[in-house]
């Protein structure tokens, strides 16, 4: 009889501990993980102004419609970031993202992986931290790039070449098409030396890639 009572007591203690753990875990996710919940994509949030001091805060994850690009992944240089929509900015150039950890898909180019040319821009750095395309110049022929869409489908690309050119040359070269590549992706970021006089880097790095079917 005594043994039975002890067993019941032990079962009650274990049940109580289990319930307490469940309650604590629920409280943790409610209070501390709430901010990690994916936000819904705002279709009106197209970047039309390039700022001198983009945000250096890590953006929260978010969802996008199934037919829009969501993330870019480049294993060679450790890139894994979300994609903003960008248009033409106040300087009549392709706008850059308002956060150093995001890349911007130029909405007047085709969607990544479709027939034609798609253009994606990103920051080399911010005021105090490296940006998502800090190591873009290290990409070489044969390196892989993946663009993930809102429905989790993926478009795979392979690098054909990487070039460092002046700002003036980049305005034209970023639109250059590769011969015999139907579905092209060009990535662009800053490069060269930083010029205090013009308030930006002297050159641009452009990566030319094509889709792998």
N, C-alpha and C positions, 0 to 999 in steps of 0.2 A: 504493500500500500504506500509505504514511504517512497519507494522507487518511482511509482507512478506519479505521485505528487511532484517529485523532483523533476521528472521528465516534462510534466505539464508546465512547471515553472520555467524550465529551460526553453521550451517552445515559445512561451509568452515573451521571454526576454529577447529571443532571436527575432520574433515577429515585430517586437517594438523597435529593435535596432534597424531592421529592414525598412520599416515604415519611416523612421527618422531619416535614413539615408535617401529614400525616395523624395521626401519632402524637401531636404536640403538641396538635392540635385535640381528639383523643380524650381526652387527659389533662385538658384544660381543662374539657370537658363533664363528665367524671367527677368532678373535684374541686370545680369552682366552680358548676356548674349543677345539681348533685344536689339542692340545697335548693329549687330552683325547680320540681321535679317536683310534679304535682298530687297532693294528698292525697285519700284517699277520704272521703266524707261519713260522719260518725258519726250514725246516726239517734237515738241516745240523748242527743245533745248539745243538748238543748232548754234555753234560758236561762230560769231561774225565779227569778233574783236580780239585781236592779239594783245595780251597784257604783258607788261615788262616784268612783273613779279608773279608768275603763276603759283598756285598753291603747292605747298610741299607736304600736305597732309595725305596720308594713305586713304584713298577713296573707299567707301563702302561698296560691297558687291551689289550688282543690280541686274535686273532682267530686261531683255529687249524682245521685240516681236521676232517670230521665227525666221522671217526673211531678211533680217538685218544682221550685220556683223557685230559680234559681242566682244570677243577677246582675240588678242594676237599672242602667239607663243613662238619664241625663237630660242630653242635649247642651247645653241652654240654660245649665246651671250647672256643667258639667264633671264630672258624677257618673258613675262607673263602678265599682261595688263589689259584693262578694259578699253573699249573703243568709243570715242565721242564722235559726233557728227560735226564737221566744220565746213564753212563756206568761205567766201571772199571777205577779207578783213578791211579795216579802215585804210590800209595802205595798198589796196587792190592786189593783194597777194593771198595765197591760201592761208587761212587762219591756223594758228597753232593751239593745241589744247590749253585749257585754263588750269591744268594740274600736271606736274612733272611726271606723274606715274601713269598718265593716260596717253593714248595715241589718238590722232584725229583722222577719220576717213573723210576725204574731200567728196562732198555729196554730188558735185557736178562731174565726177568720174564714175565709172561703172562700179558696181558692188564687187568686192574681192572675189575672184573666181569666175566672174562672168566674162563673156567675150568683149575684149576691149582693154582699156588701161584703167587701173585703179590706183589712186594715190593716197598714201598714208603718211602723216607727219608726226613728229614727236620731239620732245625736248632732249637736249644733250645733258642739261643740268638746270638747277635752280640757283638761288642765291647761296644756299648752304649745303645742298644735297645733290647727288647725281640723279639725272633723269632717266627715263625708261630707255632712251636710245643712246646712252653714254658710250656704249661699246659698239655702236652700229658699224663703225669703220672696220671692225675686225671680221666682218662677214666676208666670205670668199666664195668663189664658184663652187657649187655643189652643196652648200649649207642649206638647211631646211627652215622653212617658215610655215606656220599653221595659223589659219584664221578660223575661229570658231563662231558659229552663228547662234542665234537665239534659241534654235531648236536642238542645240548641241551637235549639229552636223559640222563637219570640218572640211576646209579647202586647203589642200597641201600645195606648197610652192617650193621651187628650188632656185637658189641664187645663180644668176648668170655672171654678174660683175658688180663691182663696187667702185665708185669714182668720187674723188674730192675735187670740187670746182669752186670758182668764185661765186659770190651771190648773184652777180649779173648773169653768169653762165647758167646757174641753177634755174633761173626763171624760165629758161627755154628747155634745158636738158631734162628737167623733171617730167616733161611731157614726151620724151623720146621713146619711140617704140622699138622693140627688139625684132629683128628679122625672124620670120617664121614662128613667132610666139603670139598665139591668138588671145590668150588670157593672161595679161601681164599685171604685175604688182610692183610699183615703185615706192620705196621708203625713203624719206628725207629727214635730215636733222642738221644741226650746226656742226662745223668742223673748223680745223685750223686754229689760229690764235685769236684770243678775245681782244677786241678793239674798244677801248674806252671812248674813243672819238665818235664811233658810230653806234656804240651801245649794244653790240652783238659780236658774234664770231665773224671772222673775215671770209670764211668759206662755208660750203655746204657739202655734206656727205649724202650721196644718192646710191641706193641699192636697187639693182634691176633684177627682178625675179619673174618666173613664169610658172603657171600652174602645172602640177603633176596630175595627170588623169589616171 
